[in-house]
Amino acid sequence: MKKFLTIIIILWIDLLHSENLNQAKIHLRGLGNLRIGQSIKEIQKKYQISSNQSVVENDCIFYNIKGLDNVDLMFTGSSKTSLKLTRIYISNTKLSTISNIGIGDSLEKAKSTYKGKIKEEREHYNNTIRYIFIPSDSQDKNYGIIFDSDDEKITSISVGQYPELHLVEGCS
């Protein structure tokens, strides 16, 4: 009986530490309690993740979290045991940043919300407007948020660390 109660308590504590990411906020260092730099093992302890890739290619692999649609996790590392979360691709319309900018919002809303901290670029393939949030704190200089658009509305958001945040085709 004591062993059974211990297992129940451990499972309950684990549930308290995992978060419903469908209600989480996007921030400079991740999505809710999912943090850029976490190991794949740390994330596997809290969430059911899967990949449609069988091997790590170019020191990079993508995973998805069960029950969280339109969110892709990019891990980099030299082997499956050394993988760290380096970028999160988000096209889920239910998610937004801590400043309430989400998919479908106007570029003008993002620009006015992040006034003075947005750099405008053109997307590599389709030449649409892309806003990059530039953090002002020096300890955050290796992190960023990219807002991709159709030139009017935000179509996807990526959060991550450099240099991975600027990779054009995911892992390359």
Summary of the structure (lengths in Angstrom):
residues: 172
radius of gyration: 17.4
end to end distance: 52.7
largest distance: 63.4
contacts: 495
relative contact order: 0.16
helix: 23%
strand: 35%
